[in-house]
Amino acid sequence: MRSAAPPLPRAVNATATATATATPLKPILKSSSSILGTRRTSDDAGLDDDTMSNPQNPRKRQRVEFDLSNIEIHEIHEIGARSFEEIKQEIKKALDRHDQGDDEDYDMLKDTLSGKQSSRQDDEESDEDEDDDPSLPAKRRQELNIYLLSLASFSPRLGRACDGLVKSVLRCQWLGRDELFAKIYIQFLAALASAQGARLTQILSAVVERFTDSRPSDWAVPNYPSVSREAVQQRLHVALRYILQLFPAAKPVLEHLIHTKYPYHDDPKRMHLAYVANLLELRKYCPDLRTEIIDLIISRLIKIDVEMQMDLEHLDDRLAAMVAMALQSSRENGNQDEEDSDESDAESVDSDESEETEYSRVKTVKENIEKMDFILDTLFDVYTPSFADPQSDDALETFEDMLSQFSNLILPTIKSRHTQFLIFHFGQQSERLIDAFCGTCINIAFESQRPMALQQAASSYLASFVARGAHVPGHIVVKIFEVLGFHLDQMRTVYETSCRGPDVRRYGPFYALMQALLYIFCFRWQDLIKSVPDDVDKDDLSSYLDQELEWEAEIQGIMRRNIYSKLNPLKVCAPVIVEEFALLAYRFNFMYVYPRIEANKRLRLSQFSSGAYSSGGGLRDASFDMNDDSWQQLGAFFPFDPYQLPVSKRWVEQDYLRWKHIPGLNPDEQGEDSDDEEQDDEEEVVDEDTATDDEAGQDE
């Protein structure tokens, strides 16, 4: 017994009425014995007229009307060159002969249903026959509609033996044709999936492959009116949503496909942007894949982020300037220069080989920067509505999903530079969210079963968030400092029992935590002060210099106990951060650590190091120098250094604290306005060093 099928378009019934010789069509969507499970009717799936015309959560700027239920095929019959029944008999004959091994008619049918024959006939006949019958090209195009409708009634016969025919239809350029053809095509896809359940993956794959279409040339069909990008996207998602609601069990198949069809990292920017836009559209009506879609976008974005940073690190100043100029030119041209990229590439083949290599490097870096910039800008926009009320449960639930992405995708990636600013921005929307992020970092940093590298990364993220977060209130800064200090004391107590001297390999979490406190102190020292003398003006930073300041309880004790411990963190922590802390601590009468720093200059870390190098096993590395301590010191990695992407930076410009220059801090300074210098530095999109290095070194 057949299960209920979705009602046929009114147009099919109209065709049967209009043609006396035509036999009534069987329902297009037949029941299937496939493994997909129970199939739902269009009524069960909620595909009523209103739903199909107005998909859930449509973008306000896209008002494309698309009603699957309004296909007037009687108009096709009246204008078409041949009747519906004639074409149906032609298809039956071709399939019968194909079963008998005669493929002549079958091959012609494949050519016709691919849409190529119709286009050729239009081109060949439009000039010579248009005067005799101006409607002939339209008749030829309309015949393709009837072919497709007729083929739908033969869906049960389109099994493995008809692979070639099915592939021809799926390769048909349907997105750039008229709206009526698009509706018929979607109905055909549903009929095929219903009758041939094994072809569902093939059908979904054909739809998802079009997610990268971004230019009119990707979908345009000769002699058809142009179709807008918005209309193309609408057609894609009407098809996908219709199939998903008829076959709910298809979602795992779709999840696999969106992963495998994602553009490669070196594909053009336009393909990445189009694919992400379509994934986000899919996310609106497929809640079961909401989390998976965002995870996919974030994971691919991180790969681009890392590649971009590695490329930037290997650019010399001249090439970096070329990248900056290319980005500026692209913005001034409204990002339209990519349309001519293929032509430019072809012309550059004849250029000097070295110039071609440089051009390729500059283009790659520029494209990666733009991919990052535009995709992140889109994600900021997508997440913003969820944080309209930062205190709401919806905001917390969304942020918890972001924390999961942070813990599983971003945190383990060392070179990520910009992706993490999503959580930096939204994590500062309320104290509740600040607490959630800080708590996550603290838990990871102090879980002994975590890899050491992950613990150190969590400490860096926490320190950078607290130090740079403009909306992190002072009392939270003090609280975090005290919590970190408590754990630092605990680590020191455990490590000192076996410590012979500084050793980053054995005591890495301790040094990462100590460096985090040094970094927080350098940026948030004002919040760590409990009271100041009357002559201190809080708006004049230089008035704090050489004053007797009262610090919050335990702040000085925490730093003194650990700095002067056997672990000797000032020898292992990044020199640029140590030097800045030493200067600030001295001028604020916090503590005087210069004697310790001078003594450390005479200390060689290699004498305390554990592992291959300490035993001589690493000396085979010709680049290793026993007198070079840099390999034994922490890097100055703090992931929320100033954001540099030109378009999306608008979201975070008010979120992070810039380095505050203190006039008169360094007696040797030449009166340079480092605040202005930092502003200039941060406007540069390509910068090989982190802002931490630039800023902390300005006062030396």
N, C-alpha and C positions, 0 to 999 in steps of 0.2 A: 504493500500500500504506500502510495506516495505521500510525503509530508507536504504541508501547505507551502506554496511557493509565492514569492512576491508578485503582486499584480503586474501584468504587462502594461507598458505605456498605452495610453488611449490611442496613440497613433497606429499601433499594430492592428487593433480592432477596426480602426478606420480604413486601413488598407484592405482588409478582407471584405468590408462592405462595399468599397469603391470598385473592386474588381470581381466581376461576376464569375470569372473562370478560376479565381484563386481559391484554394482550399484554406480553411482557417488554420492559423499557426498554432502549434502546441505551445504551452507556457515556456517561456525562455528559461526560467530558473527551475530546472528539474531537481528532484531529490537525488542525493548522492550517497553511495555506500562507502565513501572514503573514510579514512581514519580521523577526519577532522571533528567528528562528533555531530551532535544535533545542530542542524542549520536553522537559523531563525529567518522568518519572513521579513519583508521590508516593514510591515506594520509592527512586528515584534521588535525590530531593530530601531524603531522610532524614526523611520525615514519617511515622514509625511512631507507634504508640500512645503510647509513652513521650515522644517528642519533642513531640507536639502537646499532651499533657497538661501537660508541664513544659517550657516554652520555655527556651532557653539563658539563663543568668544571671538567673533570676527574682529579683525583690526579695523579701527574706525576709518582709516584712510583707504580701505579696500571695500568698495560697495559693488562687487561684481555679482549680478543676479545669475543664478545657474540652477534651473529647476529640471530635475531628471524626469519628472512625471508629465512634462508638457512637450512630448515629441509628436509633432503633427506629420505623420508619414503620408497621409493622403495628399499632402502638397507635393511630396516627392513623386508619388505615383503619377500625378497629373503632369509634372514637368519632365519626368524621366524619359529616357530614350526607349527603354523596354519595361515590361511589366514586372511586378514582384514575382509572379508565378514563373515567368520565363527564366528569370535569373536563378530562382530556386531550383528549377529543373536542370539548369546548366551545372550548378554546384553538385547536385545529386549525381549527375552523369560523370562529372570529373572524379568524384570520390569513388563511384562504382568501378570505373576503369582503373583508377589507382590501385584498388584492391586486387584487380586482375593483372597488375603489372604494367599497364599502359599509362605512362605519366605525361603524355603530351598535354591533355586538357588540365591535368593537375598542376603542371608547371605554369601554364597560362593563368590558372586561378591564383597561384602563389604570387605571380607578378602583379596581377590586378589588385589583390587584397593588401599588397605591400604599399599601395598608393602610388607606385612609380609609373605604372602604365597610364593612369588617369592624367598625371602631370605631363607625360610625353604627348598624349593625345591632344591635350589642351594647347601645347606649344605648336604641334604640327598642324592642327586643324584651325587654330584661331584665326590665322591670316587668310587662308583660302576659303573657308566656309562661313566666316562671320557675316559676310554680306548676305549670303543666302539664308542663314539661320543664326541670328545673333545669340539665340539661347542654347546653341549646341554645347559650348564649353560648360555651361551650368548643368546641362543634362548629363554630361559625362561625369561631372563631379558628384551629382546626385545619385548616379548609378552606383557609385562606390558605397553610398549609404545603404542602398538596397542589398548590395552584395553582403555587407556586414550583417544586416538584419537577417538575411536569409541564412547565412552561415551559422548564426546563433541557434537556429532550430536543428542544426546538425551537430551540436556540441557533443552529444553522446558518441559520435563517430570519430571525434578528434582525439584519438588515443595516441599511443606511441608511434603507430604507423604514419601518422600525419604530423610528425614533429616539424618537418620543413614548412608546412602550411601555417602551423601555429606560430612558428618563429617569424615568418613573414608578416603575419598580422601584428605580432607584438612589436616588431620593428617599425611598424607604420607610424609616420609622423602625424599623430592625431592632435597634438596640442596646438599646432598652428593652423588647423582647419577651422571651419565655421562651428558655431556652438551646437548646431544640430548633430553634426558628425561626432563631436566630443561626447554628447549624451548617449548616442547609439553605441559608441565605442565602450563607454563605461558599462552599459548594460550587457554588451557582449562579454566583457571581462568577467562580470558576475555570473553570466550563464556558463561560461567555460569553467570557472572555478567550481560551480555547482555540479556540473556533469563530469568533470575530470578533476577530482580532488587532488590527485598527484601533481597537477600543474599549478597548484596554488603558489608554491615558492617561485616558479618561473614567472607567474603573473605579477606577484609583488615585486620581484626583482626588476621587471621591466618598468614598473612605476618608480621605484626608488632610484633607479639609474638616472632618471630625469631630474633628480633633486639638484644636480650640479648645473643644469641649464640656467644661463644667466644673461645671454645676449639674444636679441631677436633672430640672429642667424642660426641659433641652436634649435629653433622650433619653426621657423618660417617655412611656408610651402608656396611654391610659385603659383601665381594667379589666384591666390586667396588673400583677402584683406589682412592687414597686419593685426596681430594679437598682442595685447599689452602683457608685461611681465606679471602684473597682478592677476589678470585673467588666466594666464598659464598656471600660476600657483594655485588658484582657486580650482581649476579643473583637476590638477593632480590630487588635491586633497579631498575633493568630492569623491573621486574614484577610490582613494585609499580608505576614506571613512566609510563609504558604502560597503566595501568588501569586508572591512573589519567588523562592522556591525552585523553583517550576515554570517560571518565566520569568526566568532570571538576567539576560538582556539588558534587563530592565525597569528596572534600577537607574539608568541615566542619566535616564530619564523621571521616576523618583521624585525624583532630585536636583533636577531643574528644578521639580517641583511643590512641594517643601518650601520652596523659595525664594519662589515666587509666592504660596503660601498663608499665608505667615508673617503674623501679625497686624500691622496698621498701628500706628505708634508711639502713636497716641492711642486705641487700643482698650483696653477695660477690663483691669485687672491680671489678673483671673481667666483671661482668654483667653490672655494671654501666658504665665502660669504653666502652664496646661494644655498649651499648644502645646510649650513647652520640655520639659515632663515627657515628652510623647510622642516628641519628637525624641530625647531621651536613651534612651528605651526602644527606639526603632528602632536606635539606635547599638549596642545590645547584640548584635543578631543580624544586623546588616548591616555587617560590618567594612570593606567597600569605601567606605562613606560616613562612617566614623568622623571623619576629619579634616574633611570638608566640613560635617558637622553642627555640630561645635564652632566652626568658622570662621563659619558662619552665625549661630550664637547670639552669638558675640563681636561680630561686626560690627553686629548689631541692638542689642546691649546698649550699644555705644559711642554709637550715635545717641541712645539714651535718656539716657545719661550726659551728653552734650554739651547736649542740650535742657534737662535738669534744671539744669545749672550756669548756663546762660544765663537761665533763669527765676528762679533764686535771686538772680542778680546784679541783677535788676530789681525785686525785692521790697523794700518798705520794712520797717521794724522791726515795724510792726503786723501786716502780712500774714505776715511770717516767723514771728511768734509764733502766728498762727492755724494755720499749717502744722504747727508743732511740737505744738500742742494737738490737731490732727486726727490726727496720727501717734500720739500718746499714747493718745487715745481708741480708735483702731483696735486698738492692741496690747492695751489693757485688755479690749476686746470680743472678743478672739480673732480679729480680722480678719473678723468676720461681718457687719459693717455694709454690705458691698457688695451683699448680697442686696436691700437696700431702696433702692439708689442710683437706680433708675429712678423709683420713687415719689417720692423726694426731689427729683429733677430736675423732675418734673412739677409738684410743689408750688411749686418756686422760680420757675416761670415768671411767677407773679403778683406776685413781689416787685419792689422797686425795681430799675431797670435797673443802677444803679451797684453795688448790692448783689449783683445777679446776676453782674456782671462779676468782682467780687472773689471771689465763691463759686467761679466757674469757674476762676479763676487758682489759688486755694488748692487746689482739688480736683485740678487738673492736676499741680501740683508734688507734692502728696502721693502721687498715684498713681505718678508717675515714680519717686519715692524708693522706694516699696514694690516696684515692679517691679524696680528695680536691686537692692534689698536681698535679696529672696527668690530671684531668679535667681542672683545671685552666691553666696548661701549654698548653693544647690544645686550650683553648679559647684565650689565648694570641696570639697563632699562627694564629688562625682564623681571629682575628681582625687586625693584623699587616698590611696586604696589603692595607687596607682602609686608613691607615695613612702614606702611602709612601710619600705623599705630604701633610703635616699637614695643609697647608694653603688652601687646595682645598675645594670645596663645598662638595665633597664626604666625606672627613674627618669630616667636621662639621655635615653633615647629620647622619653619623654613630655615632658620639659622642652625638648628640641629642637623638638618640635611647638609648644610654647608660645612659644618664641623666634621661630618663624616667624610666629605670630599677632601677636606683639609688633612685629616689624619691619614687617610688611605692613599691619596694621590699627590698632594702638594708637599707635605712634610717630608716624605722619603726622597724628594727630588732636590738635590743640593743646589743646582744652578737656576732654579726658578726665580724669576726677577719681578714679574708683574702680575701673574695670575693670582697670587695671594692677596692682592689688594681688594678683591671682592669681599673677603672676610674682614679685611682691615676697615673698609668703609662701613659695611653693615654691622660689624661687631661693635661700633662706637655709637650706635643709635640709642642705646639705653644702658644703664648700669647693669641691668639684668643680663644683657647680651655680653657686656664686657666681662662680667663674672663668669659666664659660660665659656668664653674663649680662654680666659686666663686659667680657669679650672682645668680645661682640657690640656693645655700646655703643661701645667704643673703635674698633672697625673702622668703624662707621658715622660716628662723629665725625670721623675723619681720612681718609676716602675723598674725595678732591678732586672726584670726579665726582658726588657726592651733592649734592642741593639744599642751599643754605645753611641753610634752615629746619630740615631734617632733621638736619643736623650739630649745630645748636644744641640741638635737642630731645634728641638722644642724649647730649650733654654734661650736660644738666639731669637726665635719667634716671639717668645714672651717678653724678653727684654726690649726688642725692637718695637713691639706693640705698645708697651707701657711708656717707653721713652719718646716715641714719635707720635703717639695718639693725642691729637689736639683736644679731643673730647673725653679723654680719660681724666677724671677729677683727681685732685691732689691727695685726698684721703685714700683713694685706691692705690695710688703710687706708693704711699707710705706702707700700706698694708701688704702689697706685693713685695716690697723691699724687705719687710720684716719676715714674711713667710720664706722667701728665698734665703735670707740670712740664717733662719732657723735650720733649714735643710743643709745649708753650707756648713754650719757648725757640726751637724751630725756627720756629714761626710768627712770632714777634717778629723774628727775624733776617731773614726774607723781607719782612715788612710794613714794617719801619722804613726800608728803602731808598726807599720812595715816600711815607712818612707825613709829612703836614704837621701833623697833630694828631688828636685822637680822632674817629673816624667809624665809627659802628656799621654803616652800610650797606656799607662797603668791607671792614671787618675784623670782621664779626660772629662768625665762629668763634673768633677770639682772645678776644673779650670774653666769649663764652659759656663758654669754658674757664676764663678767669680767675675769673668769677663762681662756677663750679663749685668751684674751689679755695678761694675765700673761704667758701663755704657749708660745705664739708667741714671747714675749720679751725674754724668756729664751733661745730660739733657734736662733732668728734672731736679737739679739741686735746690731750686727755690722751694719746691714742694716738700723737701726733706728738712727744711728749716722750721723750727717751732716758733722762735721769736727773734726779733732783730732790735738793735739799739734805735733810739728815737731819730737819729740823724740819717738813717737809711731810707732812701726813697725807692720803693718797690718798682717804680717805672724807670729808674736809673740804675742799670745793672752795675755800673762802675762804683756806685756807692756802697756795694757789699764788700768791696775789696778791703782786706786788712782789718776787718771788723771782728769783734768778739760775738759770734753768732751762736745761738742756742739751737742745737740740732734735736730732732726727734729722738726719743729714748732708744737706745740700743744701736742706732745707726753707726756711730763712731766705734762702738765696741765690736760690732760685727766685722767692720772693715779692718780694724787693727788686729784682731785675733787671727784673721785668716791671711792677711797680707804678710804678717811676720811669722807665719807658721813654717814648719819644715818643708811644706809643699811649695813654698816660694812662688806664688802665682804671678807676680810681676815679671818673672823671667819667662813665663810661658804664654801669657796673654798677649794679644796683638800689640806690638810696640806703639802704634799710632794712638791706640786707646789708652794705654798705660801713660804715655807722655801727656796726653790731654788731662787725664785724671790727676796726675802729679801736680801739674800747674794749677788747676782749679783748687785742689785740696790745700796747696801751699798758700795761695792768695786769700782763701776763705778761712785760714787758720783751722782747717779741719784735721789735717795731719801732714807730716813732713816725711815724704818717702824718697827723696832724692838720694840720701845715703844708700838706701837699699838698691836703687836702680844703678848707682855707680858700682856697688859691690857685684851686682849681677853681670856687669860687663866683663868681669874677670872670671866668670863662671862658664864652663862648657857643659851644655846639656847632654852631650854625648856620653859623658862619664856616668850619668845616671840612667840612661835610656835602656829600655827593655826591648827585646826583639832582635831581628837579624843584624841591624847595624851595630848594636852594642857588642855583639860577639864577632864582628868582622865579616859576617856572612853577606852583608849588603855591599861590601866594598867593590864587588865586581861591577857595580853601576859606576860608569866613568864620570857621571855628572855629580856624584856624591862628594861632598867636602866635609871632612870631620870638623873643620873650623867654622862651618856655616850652621848656625843654630836655627835658621828659618824653617827648616823641615820639621823641627821639634816644637814649633810655636803654633798657636791657633791663628786661623785666618780671621780677618775683620769682616766676617759675613753677618750682616744684619738685614733681614729680608724686607724691611719697610723703609729703606732709604728712599729719597725722593723719587716720585713717579715721573717717568719721562715720555710716555707716549702722548703725542700731540693732541689727538682728538678726545680720547677717553679720560685724560687727566682732569677734565672739568668736574668729574665726579668726586675726586679726592683732594683737590687743591686746598680745601678748607679742613682736611682731616688730619694732616700731619704737621708737626712742629718743625720749623726750620731751625737751623743752627743759629744761635744768638751770639753775635760777636759782642764781647765785653771790652769797651775802650779802656786801654791801660792795663789789660790783663798781663800781657807779655811785655816786659820792659824793653825787649829788643825789637818790637814790632815797628814797622816803618810808616805807621799811620794809614795803612791800607784799609779800605772799607770792605771787609770780608763779607758783610751781609749782601752788598751789591754783587760781589764776585759770585757768591753762591747762587744768587738769583740768575746771573748770567749762565752759570754752569748748568743749572737745572732746566733752563730753556733749551739746552742742547739735547736733541733726541738721542744722539749716539755719543756715549761716554764710556770709555773702556773701564774706568775705575768706578767703584761705588761711591755714593755721595759721602759715606762715612769717611773714606780715605781723604776725599777732597776737603770736607769741612773740618775734620779734626786736624788736618795739616795746615790749615790757613793761618793759625796763630803761632806756628813754630818760628 
